[in-house]
Amino acid sequence: MTINYPNGRPFQTFTTKHRAQSHSTAGHGDRGMSLEAEINQSNQFYQAQQIAVVHKKPTPIQIVNVDYPKRSAAVIKEAYFKQASTTDYNGIYAGYYLDFDAKETTNLQSFPLANFHPHQIHHMQSCADLGGICFALIRFVRKNEIYLLNGPDLFRFWERQFNGGRKSITRTELATSAYLIKPKINPLIPYLDAVQAIIDKNKGE
């Protein structure tokens, strides 16, 4: 089935796009799971333990071409996203609204800001302005490192590129500005530990 963005560009799924990257990752990445799959499994654990309820956002799709090879079966041949997607996940934890995106890069020393779309940043800024906790989970595939970058820091790096600054975030900058997430068995990606640290920090300010 062909799925296209509103501008007609073909859509490549996250899982398909990063499957080769995930298989080449060392450590817990040897399971061949994409970042998205690991987050989904972590969210299932959090919900089962009544810690948080976080879901991947569905994206509305408009079907434009359907084939009927059999009377009892229909095959979708072509579809389009009705609107540009915002972020990957949202939910609630400890009374706080969460909204975040997950990104991967095969770069060794920097994360390109081009991985984000302007409307995604604008969406997170709007949520943060209303008291939500917004962030990005960033994986360096070849380093097998996952960082949680809090919204305000992400927005700062995003604006920097429009003021003559670099168009990427270095690993060194993430090491000092973000939270390094160390994998566990359950949950696979314990990102709520970092979220709790953000909450505690905000309370202390």
N, C-alpha and C positions, 0 to 999 in steps of 0.2 A: 504494500500500500504506500502511495506517495502522499506525504504531508508537507505542506508548504507554509511559510510565514506569510503574513498579510501582504508583504511586498512581492510575493511569488517565489522567493528563494527557497530551495528545498531544505527541509528540516532534517537534522542528523541528531538522533537521540543521544542523550548523555551517556547511557550505558554502552552503546555501540561505539561512540566516539572515543571512549576512554578504556575500552576493554583491553586493548593491547598494552596501554600504559599500566593498568592494574596488574596484569599478569607479570610484568617485569619488575614489580615493586618487591622489595625485600621485606622480611619480618612478617607482620600480620597481613601485609598485602599479598603474601604468597597464596592466600586463599582465593585470589583471583576476583575478589569483590570490588566493585566500583565504590567510589566515595559515597555516592548516592545510596547504594545498597547497604553500606555500613551505617550510614545515618538512619536509614529506615529501620534497621534492626535495633539500633540503639533507642530509637523512639518507641519501638514496640516494648522494649524492656522498661523504659521510663513509665509508659502507660500501665503496663502490667503491675508495676510496683506502686502505682498511684503517686508517682513523683511529678509527672508532667503529662500534658496531652499536646503532642506536636504532630502535625501531618504535613505531607507534601501537598502542595496546592495543585488542584486539577486545572487544566487549561482548556477552555471551551474550544471545540473544533467544529467547523462547518464542513459537512460532507457535500462534495460536488459531483462525485462520480461513483456509482455503485454498479457492480456486475452481479447478475443472477445466474450463475452456472447451473443451479438447480432451483426448483420452485421453493424448496424448503431451506435454502441457504442463500445468503447475500454476502458478497465480498466487496469491501470498500476499496476502490482503486485510487482515489485521489481525495484529499481533504486539505483544508486551510485552517490555521489558527485564526479565530475571530478577532483577537486583539493581542497586542504584545504582552508577554508574560511579565510579571513583576519579579518577585523573589521565589525561591524554591519552597520554603517552609514557613509556617506560622503556627502559633499555639499559645499555651499559657503555662507558666511555671511560677509557683509561690505568689500568685496574684498578679504577676506581670505578663503583659503581652509580649511575645517573642516573634520576631520576623527576621529571617536570615536567608542567605544564599550560600551555595557550596560551589567551590571552584577548584580546579586542578591545573597544574602546570608541570611540564617536563623540564623547564628551565632549572638550572642548578642554583643560581644565586639571586634571581629576582622574579617577581610576579608581575606580569604585564597588566596594567590597568585597563587595557582594551578588552579584557575578559568581562568587564562590566559594561552594561549599556546605561546611558544617561537616565533613562526612565526608571531603571532599577535603583540607582542612587537617589533620585528624587523621591521615589516611593519610600525608601528607608528613612530619608530625612524627614518626610512628613510623619511617619510613624513615631520616630524618635522625638519630634517636636511635641507629640501628644502623650509622651511618657512611656512609649514602648521601648523595649530593649532590642536594638537591631545590631547585627554583626554579620561577618562573613567567615565561613570556615574555608581555609585555604590549605590545600595539600601540595607539597613539593614531592611529586611522585618518585623521582629518582633519589631523593634524600629520605623518603619515607617519614616525612614530618608533616604534622597538621597543626596549623595555628588558628586560633580564634581572634579575629581582629574586630574590636569594638567599633560600633558605628561612628562615633565622633572622630576616632583616629582614621578610619576609612575615608570619611568625608574630607579630612585634612589632606590626606595623600591625593585624593581625587582632585581637589581644588589646586593643589600645588602644580599639577601639570599645565594648568592654564595661566600660570604666573611665571613661566620660564623654567619650571622645575622638571624633573625627570618624569617619564610616563610609565613608571613601574615602581614597585616597592621592593627594596632589597631584603634579603634574608636577615641581614644585620639589623635593619630597621624593624622587621617583624619580631626579632628576638628581643628587642627592647620595648616595643610598643604593643605587642600582642601576647596572647597566652599560648604556650606550647601544650598541646593536648597529647598526653601519653596514653596509648591504647591499653585497653583492659580486655578481659574475657567478657564480662557483662558490666556495663554496656561496652560495646566495641570502641565507641568514641564517646568518652565521658565529658562531653562539652558543657554539660550543666554545672560542672565544678567551676569552670571559668565564668559562666553566667552568674553563679552565686558570688564569685569574687567581685564581679562588676557591681552587683547589687550592694554588697557590703561596702565597697569603695564609695558608691554614690551616697549611701547613708552617712558615711563619715565626713562627707564634704559639706 
